[in-house]
Amino acid sequence: MTPNDSMRPLPPVQLAARRSIKRSTLYKRTIGAFVVCSMLLTGLVILTAYVVDPLQFYHKPWFYKPVYWPEERYQNPGLAKNYDYETIIIGSSMTENFFPGKVEEAIGGKTMKLSLQGSYADEQRKIARLALETGKVKTVLWGLDYFALKKNVNKGRNEFPDFLYDNNILNDYKYWFNYTPYEQLFKGLIRQYRTGHVQGLEGLYNWNYLVTFGEDVTIRHYRKALVEEASYGPEDPLGVVQENFTKNVLSLIEEYPDVKFLIYYPPYSILRHVVWKETNPERYGYQLIMKEWMYEQFSRYPNVEVYDFQTEADWTFNLDMFKDLSHHHQDINTWIAQAIGRKDPKYLVTADNVRAFVEELERQVGEAAVSDDDRLFRIRLYREDASGRTPISLGAVMIGNDGNLRVPAKGLAELLGAELAWDQETKRLRLTAGDRSLEMTVGEPTAQMGGETIALSHPASLIGGKTFVPLAETAAVFGWEASRTDLGDREFELTLKAP
């Protein structure tokens, strides 16, 4: 081999092979460096998530004052796992206005509020179980809404973050790599710095001072709901509701016999029940059936007490205590806790009075009436005939500013023993009984009585698919006599005497 041999260029095949080896080596080094950097970055993210822990999922804050995220489904797991308590509050937004300190005074035990806005029973079971598994819980205060027992349809923003409720740490990556909790933490810390205010647990999730309460506000919701809820879809079968109750409520009671479960039915405004009865009678009827059926199930367990506040008329007829048809003032939450704490027999459900609660609610729903100038009245309707005087219900009742009542034509026709005919095209109805008849057209101030035109105090109106007609005038055409007895402010009796 001569010295010049080393200077000769490599054959193309060897040159290509050498270049390929270099590229392969560089590629492997690059991939290796990427993997190492990715692992280091992932480890750093996980370590940051554990140390900073904006949701307090692993521990309480180590180097900053607590900032709580208002997204309850995400914040509650950390509260349940890492804070001290003996009593927990479970339920929907109806329980958000409880003050833990007030509950502690009334019922006992350091209290933690674990409410879930708009939650279903399966979601409530998950947060309750997470707390119960810590072994700290002695008492569960559970506000149980009927709607919570229906099929869970929460999607999107309200979809449940199950990864925060299981015991699989590998699922926590959805928390580790989510920037939103850090964003909320940063905003909260900035707010602390600017205001000097450190958020506490006592007012957490409370919305009382963020809303407007009032009779006018509630009745506005009522009128809107009568129209909108008339088009709601089919109701979950009663069997599905009962199955959800057994799976999500009764199972916990049975699994934790040493824990006291204080179940209560939240008090909605009376108009909430009126809307259900008028627009969804099937749902309304299921709710009444479930009251008795659930008590039968609850009564098998000595660690359960059941309280029903839905017939407390001093609250449910006082619309100034509501921001809409369902949500009440925080004072009512405090009164509920106090009543349960003293085991008030007025609200405690027993085998002897469970039916009475149902009958009383039905009676009150039949007595609620709204005036044209947005005031709620309580009216007791009676039928009087040869056999005596008996209470009746004609459905939703409306009152004119002149005090005259309007009721659904169908219910009134049944009372009068009249045949009801309706022409959808002309919006005209005709009531006939024997040789007497009355014809009214929606919106018209006059009616035809046997060929004679008569003036009406109020024209027939169509609301939520139902036709309302003036009560006294319609009854008088068929020989019935109406008499009124005032019982107090916005409360009176109206007796319809049969011919």
Disulfide bonds with the S-S distance in Angstrom:
none
